[in-house]
Amino acid sequence: MADTDSKPALEDESVMEAVLAAFQKLETAQVRFVRRQFIEDTFDISRTTIYRLMAGQQFPEPIILQSNKGARWVLSELIDWAKERMDARKQS
């Protein structure tokens, strides 16, 4: 009986590991990178403003995917940044 009691626990651990792995894949699959031009068009801010905000640590940092491809920003981080700005507006 001890063997049968231990098998479900092992199976549960395997299932949990599989579920966690699936969630990690899902999270990575949802990552979208955008170019600076997208930010300028979407948020109606200039390149100068983007880099000024970044210098003041008030804007998400870009990711360099390849040295010759330039910088890309994570869309979800930009959305979070915009939500923070909207929340700050509500509080003032």
Backbone as CSV, one residue per row, in Angstrom:
resi,resn,N_x,N_y,N_z,CA_x,CA_y,CA_z,C_x,C_y,C_z
1,MET,0.808,-1.193,0.000,0.000,0.000,0.000,0.853,1.259,0.000
2,ALA,2.012,1.184,0.595,2.873,2.357,0.640,3.289,2.771,-0.763
3,ASP,3.482,1.760,-1.666,3.876,2.088,-3.032,2.774,2.832,-3.771
4,THR,1.546,2.409,-3.582,0.448,3.080,-4.281,0.232,4.491,-3.750
5,ASP,0.503,4.688,-2.456,0.353,6.029,-1.898,1.405,6.981,-2.456
6,SER,2.603,6.475,-2.734,3.670,7.352,-3.209,3.550,7.652,-4.704
7,LYS,2.938,6.773,-5.469,2.835,7.005,-6.912,2.024,8.249,-7.255
8,PRO,0.866,8.466,-6.670,0.128,9.680,-7.019,0.914,10.954,-6.721
9,ALA,1.682,10.953,-5.632,2.469,12.142,-5.309,3.486,12.415,-6.407
10,LEU,4.151,11.375,-6.896,5.112,11.554,-7.981,4.416,12.020,-9.249
11,GLU,3.271,11.436,-9.528,2.524,11.847,-10.712,2.066,13.294,-10.574
12,ASP,1.631,13.674,-9.375,1.211,15.059,-9.144,2.371,16.022,-9.368
13,GLU,3.568,15.638,-8.904,4.742,16.481,-9.112,5.044,16.621,-10.599
14,SER,4.945,15.529,-11.339,5.196,15.578,-12.778,4.176,16.456,-13.484
15,VAL,2.941,16.323,-13.073,1.886,17.149,-13.663,2.146,18.619,-13.350
16,MET,2.512,18.900,-12.110,2.786,20.281,-11.714,3.957,20.846,-12.510
17,GLU,5.008,20.051,-12.690,6.151,20.502,-13.483,5.737,20.772,-14.923
18,ALA,4.900,19.916,-15.479,4.431,20.104,-16.851,3.577,21.367,-16.968
19,VAL,2.734,21.598,-15.971,1.890,22.794,-15.985,2.755,24.051,-15.894
20,LEU,3.728,24.045,-14.994,4.618,25.200,-14.861,5.396,25.449,-16.147
21,ALA,5.882,24.385,-16.767,6.606,24.525,-18.031,5.701,25.101,-19.112
22,ALA,4.457,24.664,-19.139,3.506,25.179,-20.131,3.240,26.668,-19.909
23,PHE,3.097,27.080,-18.647,2.886,28.501,-18.362,4.091,29.332,-18.770
24,GLN,5.295,28.812,-18.525,6.495,29.546,-18.916,6.553,29.718,-20.431
25,LYS,6.199,28.672,-21.164,6.179,28.773,-22.624,5.134,29.782,-23.073
26,LEU,3.985,29.772,-22.425,2.917,30.697,-22.774,3.357,32.137,-22.540
27,GLU,4.007,32.383,-21.406,4.478,33.732,-21.103,5.474,34.205,-22.145
28,THR,6.399,33.331,-22.546,7.394,33.730,-23.542,6.773,33.899,-24.910
29,ALA,5.773,33.107,-25.213,5.133,33.210,-26.522,4.399,34.537,-26.659
30,GLN,4.003,35.123,-25.551,3.254,36.365,-25.592,4.142,37.602,-25.616
31,VAL,5.452,37.431,-25.529,6.357,38.570,-25.556,6.415,39.113,-26.981
32,ARG,6.191,40.417,-27.097,6.269,41.057,-28.403,7.238,42.226,-28.305
33,PHE,8.171,42.276,-29.238,9.140,43.360,-29.284,8.688,44.396,-30.307
34,VAL,8.892,45.666,-29.972,8.507,46.734,-30.889,9.685,47.679,-31.105
35,ARG,9.648,48.364,-32.227,10.694,49.326,-32.572,10.367,50.697,-31.989
36,ARG,11.379,51.543,-31.980,11.206,52.895,-31.462,10.124,53.652,-32.236
37,GLN,10.071,53.457,-33.535,9.069,54.155,-34.347,7.647,53.815,-33.891
38,PHE,7.438,52.578,-33.489,6.130,52.165,-32.955,5.797,52.979,-31.711
39,ILE,6.791,53.168,-30.844,6.585,53.933,-29.611,6.260,55.383,-29.950
40,GLU,7.025,55.952,-30.874,6.792,57.341,-31.267,5.379,57.522,-31.817
41,ASP,4.956,56.601,-32.663,3.624,56.696,-33.271,2.506,56.420,-32.267
42,THR,2.686,55.397,-31.449,1.633,54.975,-30.525,1.436,55.956,-29.377
43,PHE,2.542,56.393,-28.780,2.459,57.256,-27.604,2.631,58.731,-27.943
44,ASP,2.863,59.018,-29.210,3.020,60.392,-29.689,4.100,61.139,-28.908
45,ILE,5.249,60.479,-28.750,6.398,61.121,-28.117,7.595,61.000,-29.053
46,SER,8.506,61.940,-28.943,9.659,61.976,-29.841,10.770,61.051,-29.355
47,ARG,11.708,60.813,-30.236,12.879,60.008,-29.887,13.621,60.665,-28.732
48,THR,13.760,61.987,-28.799,14.448,62.716,-27.739,13.768,62.496,-26.393
49,THR,12.456,62.550,-26.377,11.703,62.344,-25.135,11.878,60.926,-24.616
50,ILE,11.861,59.956,-25.506,12.063,58.558,-25.100,13.389,58.417,-24.362
51,TYR,14.466,58.928,-24.972,15.786,58.764,-24.370,15.964,59.640,-23.132
52,ARG,15.302,60.795,-23.081,15.354,61.629,-21.882,14.672,60.911,-20.717
53,LEU,13.509,60.317,-20.978,12.808,59.561,-19.938,13.625,58.351,-19.492
54,MET,14.266,57.679,-20.442,15.107,56.532,-20.086,16.275,56.972,-19.213
55,ALA,16.874,58.114,-19.535,18.012,58.614,-18.752,17.595,58.901,-17.311
56,GLY,16.345,59.313,-17.134,15.819,59.567,-15.795,15.173,58.348,-15.165
57,GLN,15.362,57.193,-15.766,14.792,55.923,-15.303,13.272,56.012,-15.153
58,GLN,12.637,56.702,-16.108,11.188,56.860,-16.094,10.537,56.189,-17.296
59,PHE,11.289,55.363,-17.999,10.783,54.702,-19.203,11.480,53.353,-19.324
60,PRO,10.779,52.342,-19.813,11.402,51.012,-19.939,12.657,51.036,-20.817
61,GLU,13.632,50.263,-20.418,14.874,50.145,-21.186,14.663,49.200,-22.365
62,PRO,15.345,49.450,-23.470,15.228,48.544,-24.615,16.091,47.305,-24.431
63,ILE,15.855,46.354,-25.291,16.656,45.133,-25.347,17.364,45.129,-26.690
64,ILE,18.641,44.809,-26.683,19.388,44.703,-27.930,19.358,43.232,-28.340
65,LEU,18.610,42.921,-29.395,18.478,41.532,-29.833,19.704,41.080,-30.618
66,GLN,20.168,41.919,-31.513,21.381,41.655,-32.287,22.080,42.989,-32.467
67,SER,23.403,42.960,-32.502,24.149,44.213,-32.544,23.814,45.058,-33.769
68,ASN,23.471,44.434,-34.874,23.202,45.208,-36.089,21.714,45.460,-36.320
69,LYS,20.863,45.062,-35.404,19.416,45.210,-35.591,18.820,46.342,-34.757
70,GLY,19.587,46.936,-33.880,19.071,48.031,-33.077,18.286,47.570,-31.862
71,ALA,17.714,48.553,-31.181,17.012,48.301,-29.926,15.554,47.940,-30.176
72,ARG,15.025,47.124,-29.280,13.607,46.770,-29.297,13.092,46.881,-27.861
73,TRP,11.834,47.261,-27.745,11.205,47.362,-26.433,10.177,46.256,-26.283
74,VAL,9.963,45.826,-25.051,8.964,44.799,-24.756,7.613,45.510,-24.627
75,LEU,6.670,45.122,-25.464,5.375,45.795,-25.517,4.667,45.784,-24.167
76,SER,4.699,44.666,-23.465,4.008,44.593,-22.167,4.599,45.587,-21.165
77,GLU,5.911,45.852,-21.242,6.533,46.836,-20.352,6.065,48.245,-20.704
78,LEU,5.884,48.504,-21.994,5.382,49.812,-22.421,3.936,50.014,-21.971
79,ILE,3.149,48.958,-22.050,1.760,49.033,-21.600,1.711,49.295,-20.094
80,ASP,2.567,48.594,-19.339,2.635,48.824,-17.887,3.027,50.270,-17.588
81,TRP,3.998,50.798,-18.347,4.440,52.185,-18.179,3.264,53.139,-18.402
82,ALA,2.505,52.911,-19.463,1.357,53.767,-19.765,0.298,53.667,-18.662
83,LYS,0.056,52.462,-18.155,-0.925,52.288,-17.073,-0.488,53.033,-15.816
84,GLU,0.817,52.990,-15.511,1.332,53.717,-14.351,1.094,55.212,-14.507
85,ARG,1.298,55.717,-15.710,1.067,57.145,-15.972,-0.417,57.489,-15.795
86,MET,-1.283,56.613,-16.260,-2.723,56.856,-16.119,-3.137,56.806,-14.650
87,ASP,-2.572,55.845,-13.898,-2.889,55.743,-12.471,-2.404,56.981,-11.718
88,ALA,-1.217,57.475,-12.078,-0.675,58.673,-11.434,-1.574,59.876,-11.711
89,ARG,-2.133,59.924,-12.898,-3.037,61.018,-13.261,-4.287,60.982,-12.386
90,LYS,-4.790,59.784,-12.123,-5.995,59.637,-11.308,-5.752,60.081,-9.869
91,GLN,-4.523,59.868,-9.378,-4.205,60.184,-7.986,-3.978,61.676,-7.765
92,SER,-3.651,62.397,-8.826,-3.365,63.830,-8.632,-4.577,64.705,-8.788
